[in-house]
């Protein structure tokens, strides 16, 4: 495998890791926000 190709794959892997990290850290917060909004909307909280 050529060096250019390796560098490109490294960049792709880095982007993928960043996206996965964002999804993992962002999903629980978004879910809890939605849940609390739904509770307020239904008059539970």
Residue pairs with C-beta under 8 A, 6 or more apart in sequence:
36 45
39 45
